């Protein structure tokens, strides 16, 4: 149903592939709109508990914006495109289900920003990441100035954004920008296995844990601790908590019902 995406659902997981390999999976408005639609549908699909996001082909995850389209924007059009992209990435980040970026090649500009909106990033050792927008006379517009600093610190983020330099997967791993490194041929199997592992947890506890972690970075420690306690309390009122504790005491695997 999508022009630029492939969506494969094998419950309890799904794989979303940006499918524009001839242009290194560059982001145009159509692709951004389709990502919005796909993640909206996956977010409300009760059979899907975890998602892998990747790019088609061996060269690129998402190489950045479609420069032909970018060149046409004026101030109004550029701001509108950036706000739309930010909203789509917010949808991914706040999906309530783990989203794993499987980065097999270039993750530049908007591609790096999309990867940072995912909850876990796994990269091939051949991957390259960066925010090169400064070389086009613009700045990151899909949240790159904000998420990059939160992940690697303000000083390193400032250097990457102002130079427009890309970094290899080893450096990205050292900085904490990605979580795991894999051989290129193992990338998707590692990502799928992790998605299946996360999908086997209680969906309510996963959602509450993600909320506590994400929102905790947006306020004070005291606010984060209060939110954590309240979410812990909500977990204690669920059937999943009863099942999880009983399974542990009975020395058997838990069978969560997401209630």
Residue pairs with C-beta under 8 A, 6 or more apart in sequence:
1 7
2 19
2 34
2 37
2 38
3 30
3 34
4 18
4 19
4 20
4 28
4 30
4 31
4 34
5 16
5 17
5 18
5 19
5 31
5 34
5 35
5 38
6 15
6 16
6 17
6 19
6 56
7 14
7 15
7 16
7 17
7 38
7 42
8 14
8 15
8 17
9 45
9 47
9 48
11 47
11 48
11 49
12 47
12 48
12 49
12 50
12 196
12 199
12 200
13 48
13 49
13 50
13 51
13 52
13 192
13 195
13 196
13 199
14 42
14 45
14 48
14 50
14 51
14 52
15 51
15 52
15 53
15 54
15 188
15 192
16 35
16 38
16 39
16 42
16 51
16 52
16 53
16 54
17 53
17 54
17 55
17 56
18 25
18 27
18 31
18 35
18 53
18 54
18 55
18 56
18 61
18 62
19 25
19 56
20 26
20 31
20 56
21 55
21 56
21 57
21 59
21 60
23 63
23 66
24 55
24 57
24 59
24 60
24 62
24 63
24 105
24 106
25 55
25 56
25 57
25 60
25 61
25 62
25 63
25 111
26 62
26 63
26 64
26 65
26 66
26 67
27 62
27 64
27 65
27 66
27 85
27 109
27 110
27 111
27 114
28 65
28 66
28 69
29 69
29 81
29 84
32 84
32 85
32 88
35 88
35 92
35 114
36 87
36 88
36 91
39 51
39 88
39 91
39 92
39 95
39 99
40 91
42 48
42 51
42 95
42 97
43 91
43 95
43 96
43 97
46 258
48 97
49 97
49 198
49 199
49 200
49 203
49 206
50 97
50 98
50 99
50 100
50 195
50 196
50 198
50 199
51 95
51 97
51 98
51 99
51 100
51 195
52 99
52 100
52 102
52 188
52 191
52 192
52 195
53 92
53 99
53 100
53 101
53 102
53 114
53 118
54 61
54 101
54 102
54 103
54 104
54 187
54 188
54 191
55 61
55 62
55 104
55 105
55 111
57 104
57 105
58 104
58 105
58 184
59 104
59 105
59 106
60 104
60 105
60 106
60 107
60 111
61 101
61 102
61 103
61 104
61 105
61 106
61 107
61 111
61 115
61 127
62 106
62 107
62 108
62 110
62 111
62 114
62 115
63 106
63 108
63 109
63 111
64 106
64 108
64 109
64 110
64 111
64 132
64 133
65 109
65 110
67 136
70 136
70 138
73 81
78 138
78 141
81 141
82 141
82 142
85 110
85 113
85 141
85 142
85 143
86 141
86 142
86 143
89 113
89 114
89 117
89 142
89 143
90 117
92 99
92 114
92 117
92 118
93 99
93 117
93 118
93 119
93 214
94 214
96 207
96 210
96 211
97 203
97 206
97 207
98 119
98 120
98 195
98 198
98 199
98 206
98 210
99 117
99 118
99 119
99 120
100 118
100 119
100 120
100 121
100 122
100 191
100 194
100 195
100 198
101 107
101 114
101 115
101 118
101 120
101 121
101 122
102 122
102 187
102 188
102 190
102 191
103 115
103 121
103 122
103 123
103 124
103 127
103 129
103 169
103 178
103 187
104 123
104 124
104 126
104 127
104 184
104 187
104 188
105 124
105 126
105 127
105 128
106 127
106 128
106 166
107 114
107 115
107 123
107 127
107 128
107 129
107 130
108 128
108 129
108 130
108 131
108 132
108 166
109 130
109 131
109 132
109 133
109 140
109 144
110 141
110 142
112 129
112 130
112 131
112 144
112 148
113 131
113 140
113 142
113 143
113 144
113 147
114 142
115 121
115 129
115 178
116 143
116 144
116 147
116 148
116 151
116 177
117 143
117 147
119 210
120 179
120 180
120 194
121 177
121 178
121 179
121 180
122 178
122 179
122 180
122 181
122 182
122 187
122 190
122 191
122 194
123 129
123 169
123 172
123 173
123 178
123 180
123 181
123 182
123 187
124 169
124 181
124 182
124 183
124 184
124 187
125 169
125 170
125 181
125 182
125 183
125 184
126 169
126 184
127 168
127 169
127 172
127 178
128 166
128 167
128 168
128 169
129 166
129 167
129 169
129 172
129 177
129 178
130 160
130 164
130 165
130 166
130 167
131 140
131 144
131 148
131 160
131 161
131 164
132 164
132 165
132 166
133 139
133 140
133 141
133 144
133 161
133 164
134 161
134 162
134 163
134 164
135 164
139 145
139 161
140 148
140 161
144 161
145 157
145 161
148 157
148 160
148 161
148 177
149 157
149 158
150 217
151 157
151 175
151 176
151 177
152 160
152 175
152 176
152 177
156 175
159 165
160 167
167 175
167 177
169 178
169 181
170 181
172 178
173 179
173 180
173 181
180 190
182 190
198 206
200 256
201 256
202 238
202 240
202 241
202 243
202 244
202 254
202 256
202 258
203 240
203 256
203 258
204 234
204 235
204 238
204 240
204 258
204 259
205 235
205 238
205 240
205 241
205 244
208 231
208 232
208 234
208 235
209 231
211 227
211 231
212 224
212 227
212 228
212 231
215 224
215 227
216 223
216 224
216 227
216 228
217 224
219 227
235 241
238 259
239 257
239 259
240 254
240 256
240 257
240 258
240 259
243 254
243 255
243 256
243 257
244 254
244 256
247 253
247 254
247 255
248 254
